[in-house]
Amino acid sequence: VSSLPSTMVGLLENGFQNLTLEGNMTTAAPPGVFERYTFVQFLALFAPIALHVDRIVTPIWYIVGVIGNTLSARIWTEKRMRANNSSAVYLSTLSITDMLFLIFHIAIELKYAWDIDILQYPGVCESYYLLYMTFQYLSPILVLGFTVERWIAICHPFVKEKYCTPSRALKVVFLLIFISLSLCAIQAYFLS
């Protein structure tokens, strides 16, 4: 006990009886930074350049993406492109999915870059995020389907005529849409 500082010895001997913290105690935790500020206010105060870059660059990417995906969808859905080309089914669906994802992402960008919340109505938020996540999940799943279809065509050319047809590609795309929608429905249930 002699090696301890005198304050510790006093606390041990008195059994912490003289120790009072009533004046220093708080009952609630201090509010977090996002409880004090909205996301846009936080960026405006602490990272104004990031907010300005987000407000300038993101709309440019939306414009480029929507125009590019619209042109791509138009090209891949032409009758001569999809006549005997199963890849056209995957690529046209992919471009439409990506375009819809960009359009749906605008509402999130309005909330986090401009502080405009258009999804505050009951039911709208849940259905919106269901579709938003469906398009988000569908894009890489379509790329996977397209990659498998190309793998079959290149590595197994003799079964290509059997498996790589536009009608089979259309069935696979509908199956992938159903899978993506099912996965997102589970998440949308927990979001509500």
N, C-alpha and C positions, 0 to 999 in steps of 0.2 A: 504494500500500500504506500510505502514511503517513496517509491519511484514515480507515482502518479502526481500530476500537478495538483496544487492545493485546492483549486475549484472542484476538481473531480473527487478528491478525498472528502470535501465538504458535502457534495451531493450524495456520495455513497453513505456517509455517516448519518445524514439527516433523512435518508430515504426519499429524496426528491420532494420533500414536503414544502420547502420554501420556493420552489420553482413554479412561477405562474406565467402563462403566456396569453392571458385573456385579452390584453390590449393589442396583441399582435396577430390574433387569429382571425381568419376570414372564413366565411361559411361557403362562399361560392368561388369557383375557379375563375380567373380573369377571362374575359371573352377572347376567342381566337381571332386571328387576323381577318378571316373571311366572315366572321360574325360582325365585325366592325365595318368592313367595307364590302361592296359588291366586287365582283371580279374586275369589272371595268374601272371602278374607282381605285382598286389596288394597282392595276397596271398604270393608270394615269398618274398616280403618286410615285410609284417606285420603279416603273419601267416604261416611261412615256414613249421612248423610241420603239419599243416592241409593240406597243399599242398602235402607233402610227404605221409601222411596217405591216402589221396584221390588217389594218383597215385599207391599205393600199394594195398589197400584193395578193391577198386572198380573193378579192373580186376579179382581179386579172386572171387568176387560175380558174375561177368559176366560168368566166367567159370563154377562155381557151378550151376548157374541158367540155362545156356544153356544146360549143360549135363543133369541136373535133369529134365528139361522140355522136352527134347528130349526123355529120357527114359519113362517119364510119357505118352507122346503122343504115343509112340510106344506101350506101354502096353494097353492104353485105346482104340486104334484103331484096335486092333486085332479082328478078326471075332468072336471069342468065347466070348470076353468081350462085344461087342456091339450087339450081337445077340438079346437078349431080355432085354437089360439094357439101359433105356433111360438116366440114369446118365452118362453112358460112353460117350454119345454125348456131354454133357455139359463139362465133365472133359477133354476130348481130345481137344475140342475147346479151353478151358481155358488154357491148357498147351501150345498149339500152339500159342495162343495170347500172353501169357506171354513171350514165347521164342522170338517171333517177336518184342515185346516191348523192351526186353533186347538188341536185335541186333540193333534196331533203336536208342536206347539210347546211343550206343557207339559213334555215331557222335557228340552228345551233350557233352559227356564226353571228347572227343578229343578237342572240342572247349574250354571247361572251365577248364580242368586240364592240357592240353598239348599245348594249344594255336595253334591248327591246325584246321582251318576252312575249311571243305570240302563242306559246303552248301552255298557257295558264288555265285553260278551260277544262272542266271535268270530261274525261273520256278522250279528249283530243291528244293529251300527252301520251297516254298508254298506246293508243292506236298509231300515233306518229312514230314512237320509238319501235313499235313492232315492225312497221314497214321500213324504217331507217336501218334497223339492225338486219332485217331480211336482205336488203340490198347490199349491206356491208358484208354479210357472210356469203352471199351468193356469188359475188365477184371472184374470190379465190377458189370457190368450189367449181365454178365454171371453167376457170383456168385449169384446174385439176382434170376435169372431164375432157377438155380439149387436149390436154397433154396425153392422157391415156389413149384417146382416139388417134392422135398422131403417132404414139408409140406403137399401137396396133398396126397402123398403116405402114410404118417404116420397118419395124422389126419382124412383123408377121404379114408380109404382103399377100400371101395366099388366102388368108381369112379376111382380108380387108373388104372384099366385096360383100361378105356376109355381115360384118359388124359395123362397118363405117358407111352407113347409108343415111341420107337426110331424114328419113322417117324414124330410124332408130335414134338418131341424134336428137330429134324433137322429143321422143319419149324420155330420153335420158335427161334432157333439159327440164322437162316437167317434173321428173322425179327429183332432180336437184333443187328445184324451186320448192317442192313440197318438203324436202328435208330441211332446207334453210328456214322456211316458214315455221316448221315444227320446232326447231331449235330456238327460234326467236320467240315463239309463243310461250315457251316455258319461262324465258327471261322476262317477257312482258307481264306475265302473271306475278312475278316477284317484284316488279317495279310498281305495281299498283298498290 
